Amino acid sequence: MSEFDLFAQELLEKAEAEEKQQQERDRKLIDRVLEIYDQKYVAELLRKIGKNEWSRETLNRWVNGKCEPKSLTMAEEALLRKMLPEQPAHHPDYDFRFIDLFAGIGGIRKGFEAIGGQCVFTSEWNKEAVRTYKANWYNDEDAHTFNLDIREVTLSGEEGISEEKAYAHIDQHIPDHDVLLAGFPCQPFSLAGVSKKNSLGRAHGFECEAQGTLFFDVARIIKAKQPTIFVLENVKNLKSHDKGKTFKVIMDTLDELGYEVADANITGKDDPKIIDGKNFLPQHRERIVLVGFRRDLNIHQGFTLKNIHKFYPEKRPTLVSFWTLRLTVNIS
């Protein structure tokens, strides 16, 4: 074999290897897009700019390995990447790491990412919410994990599991982080949820196996990972549920875990832990927010939610106020 034959063979092998790597990258890209959008919609878009004959059927066969792998054109790749969320402006220079439990579509995440945080773990069981979440938020493939059922991580649904094994499993599957966010399920503690379950003769609150004990999954994660700070959110009625017993169990648990909760001893109608969404958005939505700091770090001194009014956005005229003013002017 001549020198040129050897060189040609090397070039061929290199080209084949690069093509295979490109096909693998393209397949990962397609998979990420299809976690958000359905196959028919993606195929329709690809047909508009691609040379390949795309259809829902051909796309389905490709992702299921029922046809030869193909490489995307530059235009097709650019289109698919445009369909994914952009990296935050501060990527990859993040100030802290956080996890997002019972995440919904990422409402709580929004504020923490805006101030420089990196989300490294998300748990949300509703598949449609997950699709929206993935459409809204950039998630680094190498630094972020998705989970559908947090009980698979905490092992709370399995019998005969020791606490030590559960904590080790949590530590293995949830990355280290500075801040834990959790809007744990509201229904067992809300007035509507309690009324509904009472009428059906079902248990509610912490007696409800389906959702009520999910707070204890949060508690297990806090104990296993020891984040510096946590922010827990729930319905306002959490405080009064079961004559205050539910809230007392939660607060006692957080204290036992070694955390100082901001404004923990303040009760009554002026409780700063109760925050109304109407001060930020045109929606009356009262929630209780528990902000906890690790006691051993002694960083909780001076923190309070009493001055949260300083961070209210400037109020803008509403449509009602505009028409009221116009009517007043016309009358006068």
HELIX and SHEET records of a PDB file:
HELIX    1   1 GLU A    3  LEU A   34  1                                  32    
HELIX    2   2 GLN A   39  ILE A   49  1                                  11    
HELIX    3   3 ARG A   56  VAL A   63  1                                   8    
HELIX    4   4 MET A   74  LYS A   82  1                                   9    
HELIX    5   5 GLY A  107  ALA A  114  1                                   8    
HELIX    6   6 LYS A  127  ASN A  136  1                                  10    
HELIX    7   7 ARG A  151  THR A  154  1                                   4    
HELIX    8   8 GLU A  163  HIS A  173  1                                  11    
HELIX    9   9 GLN A  187  PHE A  189  5                                   3    
HELIX   10  10 LEU A  191  SER A  199  1                                   9    
HELIX   11  11 GLY A  205  GLU A  207  5                                   3    
HELIX   12  12 LEU A  214  LYS A  225  1                                  12    
HELIX   13  13 LYS A  236  LYS A  239  5                                   4    
HELIX   14  14 HIS A  241  GLY A  244  5                                   4    
HELIX   15  15 LYS A  245  GLU A  256  1                                  12    
HELIX   16  16 GLY A  277  ASN A  279  5                                   3    
HELIX   17  17 ARG A  295  LEU A  297  5                                   3    
HELIX   18  18 ILE A  308  PHE A  311  5                                   4    
HELIX   19  19 LEU A  319  ILE A  331  1                                  13    
SHEET    1   A 7 THR A 145  ASN A 147  0                                        
SHEET    2   A 7 GLY A 117  SER A 123  1                                        
SHEET    3   A 7 PHE A  96  LEU A 101  1                                        
SHEET    4   A 7 VAL A 179  ALA A 182  1                                        
SHEET    5   A 7 ILE A 229  VAL A 235  1                                        
SHEET    6   A 7 GLU A 286  ARG A 294 -1                                        
SHEET    7   A 7 TYR A 259  VAL A 261 -1                                        
SHEET    1   B 7 THR A 145  ASN A 147  0                                        
SHEET    2   B 7 GLY A 117  SER A 123  1                                        
SHEET    3   B 7 PHE A  96  LEU A 101  1                                        
SHEET    4   B 7 VAL A 179  ALA A 182  1                                        
SHEET    5   B 7 ILE A 229  VAL A 235  1                                        
SHEET    6   B 7 GLU A 286  ARG A 294 -1                                        
SHEET    7   B 7 ILE A 274  ASP A 276 -1                                        
END                                                                             
